[in-house]
Amino acid sequence: MVDFNIELEGKTILITGAAGFIGSNLIKRLYKDISDVKVIGIDNINDYYDVNIKKARLKELDQYAGFVFIKGSIADRETIDKIFADYKPSVVVNLAAQAGVRYSITNPDAYVESNLIGFYNLLEACRHSYDEGQRGVEHFMYASSSSVYGSNKKVPYSTEDKVDNPVSLYAATKKSNELMAHAYSKLYNIPSTGLRFFTVYGPAGRPDMAYFGFTDKLRAGKTIEIFNYGNCKRDFTYIDDIVEGVVRIMRHGPERRDGEDGLPLPPYKIYNIGNNQPENLLDFVEILQQELIRAGVLPKDYDFETHKKLVPMQPGDVPITYADTAPLEEDFGFKPKTSLRDGLRKFAEWYASFYM
């Protein structure tokens, strides 16, 4: 177990993607658990998915007196530099990114702008936070993705595996983030941690994710397509488990130390945060349907069989995601534990209250 070396109490924390699924839940958790914390959130509130969900998440954050929200893009260098100059964050958690594998095939520009240029702007701001002897950023954290594993045949996926064969531009940008962070970590001694998230789901989640899209279609009486003829497996990770992992890791920046040559070793780490228990997509859909009926989203006599269709794999998708979470457990004593049924039940109840 690592010793926590960062006090979050009384600190200013910058969270990008503040109106996003993980960002908004992380902010709520910080205000719930950390005394005298000040969170600065930035989000461009783009229309990649239903803006009303983003607005609803932000509305929940209005209750926190210390929370400052800035509508803007991390790809805008001036905006980022101004935030660092005005607020001098001690911890930065970059969750802003253009997400989605399939969208990266049709809209590659969005990925280059947010995931590469925006990421670079944050690294530069962290670098210059140490100028003129300032204490600067104590810990830079960022969302990577299980997508970096590509069509890796070895399971479970370990952070020790080579990940040089991305199968989508989205995955390539996330791998690039890890490489850029490593370089800045080495050059400027910036403690940085990358988090490879595995299929995050839960209430007020992203509508572009399969479980949400399936729900919309089933409710509308449409047919859902289950890829790879139902033979996909996903390591579904409930949002509260993701946030728990993030908050624990925030408290420990990788140690700054010198190597045998007297030069700094990069204070750099990567962790998987996943459920370590991949679920078959057909089983997942079966549980989802049961919970949607239970929550009253679907009628009790819903004929599920006539509304599903087994189809081949989509370009850019992978047949299995499966996280090796042993390092997370060893270093932080934490392993995600929310069962699929419990997580989908909470999602179905939220969906019923939000849309019906």
C-alpha positions in Angstrom: 0.0 0.0 0.0 1.3 3.4 -0.9 1.3 6.3 1.6 -0.8 9.2 0.6 1.5 12.1 -0.2 -1.0 14.7 -1.3 -3.5 16.4 1.0 -6.6 17.3 -0.9 -8.1 19.3 2.0 -7.9 23.1 1.4 -6.6 22.6 -2.2 -7.7 23.9 -5.5 -8.4 21.1 -8.0 -9.0 21.6 -11.7 -11.3 19.1 -13.4 -11.7 19.2 -17.1 -14.9 17.7 -18.6 -16.8 18.9 -15.6 -20.2 18.4 -17.2 -19.3 14.9 -18.3 -20.3 11.6 -16.7 -17.1 10.9 -14.7 -16.2 14.6 -14.1 -19.6 15.6 -12.5 -19.6 12.6 -10.3 -16.0 13.2 -9.2 -16.8 16.8 -8.3 -19.8 15.7 -6.2 -17.7 13.2 -4.4 -14.9 15.7 -3.6 -17.4 18.2 -2.1 -19.0 15.4 -0.1 -15.7 14.0 1.4 -13.0 16.7 1.3 -13.2 19.7 3.6 -12.4 23.2 2.3 -11.8 22.0 -1.3 -12.2 24.4 -4.2 -13.0 22.8 -7.6 -12.6 24.6 -10.9 -14.5 22.9 -13.7 -14.2 23.5 -17.4 -16.3 22.0 -20.2 -17.2 23.1 -23.7 -20.7 21.4 -23.4 -20.5 20.2 -27.0 -23.5 18.5 -28.6 -21.8 15.1 -29.2 -24.7 13.8 -27.1 -27.8 15.2 -25.5 -26.8 18.6 -23.9 -29.8 18.3 -21.5 -28.0 15.6 -19.6 -24.9 17.7 -19.3 -27.0 20.7 -18.1 -28.7 18.5 -15.5 -25.4 17.3 -14.2 -24.1 20.9 -13.9 -27.3 21.9 -12.2 -26.6 19.4 -9.5 -23.2 21.0 -9.0 -24.8 24.5 -8.3 -25.3 23.5 -4.7 -21.6 23.7 -4.0 -20.6 27.2 -3.0 -16.9 26.8 -3.8 -17.4 25.4 -7.3 -16.4 27.5 -10.2 -17.5 26.5 -13.7 -15.9 27.9 -16.9 -17.5 27.1 -20.2 -14.7 26.7 -22.6 -12.4 24.3 -24.5 -9.1 22.8 -23.3 -8.0 23.2 -27.0 -8.1 27.0 -26.4 -4.6 27.8 -25.0 -5.5 31.2 -23.7 -8.4 29.9 -21.6 -6.2 27.2 -20.0 -3.3 29.6 -19.3 -5.8 32.0 -17.7 -7.3 29.3 -15.5 -3.8 28.3 -14.3 -2.8 32.0 -13.7 -6.0 32.9 -11.9 -6.5 29.7 -9.7 -3.1 28.0 -9.5 -4.5 24.4 -9.2 -2.5 21.9 -7.1 -4.1 18.9 -8.7 -5.3 18.6 -12.3 -7.7 15.8 -13.4 -8.1 15.8 -17.2 -11.4 14.0 -18.1 -12.2 16.2 -21.1 -11.8 14.3 -24.3 -13.7 13.5 -27.4 -15.0 10.0 -26.6 -16.3 7.1 -28.7 -14.7 4.6 -31.0 -17.2 4.8 -33.9 -17.5 8.6 -33.9 -13.7 8.8 -34.5 -14.1 7.2 -37.9 -16.5 9.9 -39.1 -15.3 12.9 -37.1 -11.5 12.6 -36.7 -10.9 16.4 -36.3 -12.7 16.5 -33.0 -10.3 13.9 -31.6 -7.2 15.7 -32.7 -8.4 19.0 -31.3 -9.5 17.8 -27.9 -7.4 14.7 -27.2 -4.1 16.0 -28.7 -4.1 19.8 -28.8 -6.1 20.1 -25.6 -4.0 17.6 -23.8 -0.8 19.3 -24.9 -2.1 22.7 -23.6 -2.7 21.1 -20.2 0.8 19.6 -20.1 2.3 23.0 -21.0 0.3 24.7 -18.3 1.5 22.1 -15.7 5.1 22.6 -16.9 4.9 26.4 -16.4 3.2 26.1 -13.1 6.7 25.5 -11.6 8.1 28.7 -13.1 10.0 31.1 -10.8 10.1 28.6 -8.0 6.4 28.1 -7.6 5.2 24.9 -6.0 3.0 24.2 -9.1 0.9 21.2 -9.9 1.5 18.3 -7.4 -0.3 15.7 -9.5 -1.5 15.6 -13.1 -4.1 12.8 -13.7 -5.8 12.0 -17.0 -8.3 9.6 -18.5 -6.9 7.0 -20.8 -9.0 4.1 -22.0 -9.2 0.3 -22.3 -9.3 1.0 -26.0 -5.5 1.4 -26.0 -5.2 -2.4 -25.8 -6.6 -2.8 -29.3 -7.1 -6.4 -30.3 -4.7 -7.6 -27.6 -5.1 -11.4 -27.4 -3.7 -11.7 -23.9 -6.3 -11.4 -21.1 -6.7 -9.9 -18.6 -5.2 -6.7 -20.0 -2.2 -5.6 -18.0 -0.6 -2.1 -17.9 2.7 -4.0 -18.6 1.4 -5.2 -22.0 2.6 -3.5 -25.2 -0.1 -1.3 -26.7 1.3 -0.3 -30.0 -1.5 -1.5 -32.3 -4.6 0.7 -31.8 -7.6 -0.2 -33.9 -9.3 3.3 -33.9 -8.2 6.9 -33.9 -9.7 7.3 -30.5 -7.4 4.6 -29.1 -4.5 6.2 -30.9 -5.1 9.6 -29.3 -5.4 8.0 -25.8 -2.1 6.1 -26.3 -0.6 9.4 -27.5 -1.7 11.0 -24.2 0.2 8.4 -22.3 3.3 9.0 -24.3 3.1 12.8 -24.1 2.5 12.6 -20.3 5.6 10.3 -20.0 7.8 12.7 -21.9 6.6 15.7 -19.8 7.0 13.7 -16.7 10.6 12.9 -17.6 11.5 16.4 -18.9 9.9 18.5 -16.2 9.4 16.1 -13.2 5.6 16.4 -13.3 4.0 13.6 -11.2 1.4 12.1 -13.6 -0.9 9.2 -13.5 -2.9 7.8 -16.5 -6.2 5.9 -15.8 -7.4 3.3 -18.3 -11.1 3.2 -17.7 -13.1 0.1 -18.7 -16.7 0.6 -20.0 -18.1 3.0 -17.4 -21.8 3.0 -16.9 -24.5 4.2 -14.4 -27.2 6.9 -13.9 -26.9 10.0 -16.1 -24.3 8.2 -18.1 -23.3 8.8 -21.7 -26.1 8.2 -24.2 -23.7 7.0 -26.8 -22.8 3.9 -24.7 -24.5 0.7 -25.7 -26.6 0.2 -22.5 -28.1 3.7 -22.9 -28.7 3.3 -26.7 -30.3 -0.1 -26.1 -32.7 1.4 -23.6 -33.7 4.2 -25.9 -34.4 1.8 -28.7 -36.2 -0.8 -26.7 -38.5 1.9 -25.2 -39.2 3.2 -28.7 -40.1 -0.3 -29.9 -37.1 -0.5 -32.2 -34.7 -3.4 -32.7 -31.3 -3.4 -31.0 -28.3 -4.8 -32.8 -25.9 -7.0 -30.7 -22.5 -7.0 -32.2 -20.2 -10.0 -32.9 -23.4 -12.1 -32.7 -23.5 -11.6 -28.9 -20.0 -12.9 -28.4 -18.5 -9.6 -27.1 -17.4 -9.4 -23.5 -17.0 -6.1 -21.7 -15.6 -5.3 -18.3 -18.4 -3.0 -17.2 -17.4 -0.6 -14.4 -20.0 1.2 -12.3 -19.5 5.0 -12.0 -19.1 5.0 -8.2 -16.3 2.4 -8.4 -14.5 4.6 -11.0 -14.8 7.7 -8.8 -13.6 5.8 -5.7 -10.5 4.7 -7.6 -9.8 8.2 -8.9 -10.1 9.9 -5.5 -7.7 7.3 -3.9 -5.2 7.8 -6.7 -5.5 11.6 -6.5 -4.0 11.4 -3.0 -0.8 9.8 -4.2 1.3 11.4 -6.9 4.1 9.2 -8.3 7.3 9.8 -6.3 10.0 12.2 -7.7 13.3 10.4 -7.4 16.6 10.2 -9.3 18.0 7.2 -11.2 21.5 5.7 -11.0 22.7 8.4 -13.4 21.6 11.2 -11.1 18.9 12.3 -13.5 15.2 12.3 -12.5 13.2 9.2 -13.2 9.8 10.1 -14.7 7.3 10.2 -11.8 4.8 8.4 -14.0 2.2 5.7 -13.4 -0.7 4.0 -15.3 -3.5 2.0 -13.7 -6.5 0.1 -15.1 -9.8 0.8 -13.4 -12.1 -2.0 -14.4 -14.4 -4.6 -12.8 -11.9 -7.4 -13.5 -14.9 -9.5 -14.5 -16.0 -9.3 -18.1 -19.6 -9.9 -18.9 -21.1 -11.5 -22.0 -23.0 -8.9 -23.9 -26.1 -11.1 -24.2 -26.2 -11.7 -20.5 -25.7 -7.9 -20.0 -28.7 -7.2 -22.3 -30.8 -9.8 -20.5 -30.2 -8.1 -17.1 -30.8 -4.7 -18.5 -34.1 -5.7 -19.9 -35.2 -7.2 -16.6 -34.2 -4.0 -14.7 -36.0 -1.8 -17.3 -39.2 -3.8 -16.7 -38.7 -3.6 -13.0 -38.3 0.2 -13.1 -41.4 0.6 -15.4 -39.4 1.8 -18.4 -40.7 -1.3 -20.4 -44.0 -3.0 -19.9 -44.1 -6.3 -18.0 -45.1 -8.3 -21.2 -42.4 -6.8 -23.4 -41.4 -9.3 -26.2 -37.7 -8.9 -26.0 -36.9 -11.7 -28.6 -38.5 -9.8 -31.4 -36.5 -6.6 -30.7 -33.0 -8.0 -30.8 -30.8 -8.8 -33.8 -27.4 -10.5 -33.7 -25.0 -8.8 -36.2 -21.2 -8.9 -37.1 -18.5 -6.9 -35.4 -18.3 -3.1 -36.0 -15.0 -1.6 -37.4 -12.8 -0.3 -34.5 -14.5 -2.5 -31.9 -12.8 -5.3 -30.0 -14.3 -8.7 -28.9 -13.3 -8.5 -25.2 -12.1 -5.9 -22.6 -10.8 -7.3 -19.4 -8.8 -5.4 -16.8 -6.0 -6.7 -14.7 -6.5 -4.5 -11.6 -3.9 -6.2 -9.3 -1.6 -3.0 -9.2 -4.6 -0.9 -8.2 -5.4 -3.3 -5.4 -1.8 -3.6 -4.3 -1.1 0.1 -4.2 -4.5 1.5 -3.1 -6.3 -1.5 -1.5 -9.2 -1.0 -3.8 -11.0 -3.2 -6.3 -14.3 -2.2 -8.0 -17.1 -4.3 -6.6 -20.6 -3.1 -7.8 -22.4 -6.0 -9.4 -23.9 -5.6 -12.9 -27.4 -6.0 -11.6 -27.0 -3.4 -8.9 -25.5 -0.9 -11.3 -28.1 -1.5 -14.1 -30.9 -1.2 -11.5 -29.7 2.2 -10.5 -29.4 3.2 -14.1 -32.9 2.0 -15.0 -34.4 3.9 -12.0 -32.6 7.1 -13.0 -33.7 6.7 -16.6 -37.4 6.3 -15.5 -37.1 9.5 -13.4 -35.4 11.5 -16.1 -37.3 10.6 -19.2 -40.7 9.4 -18.1 
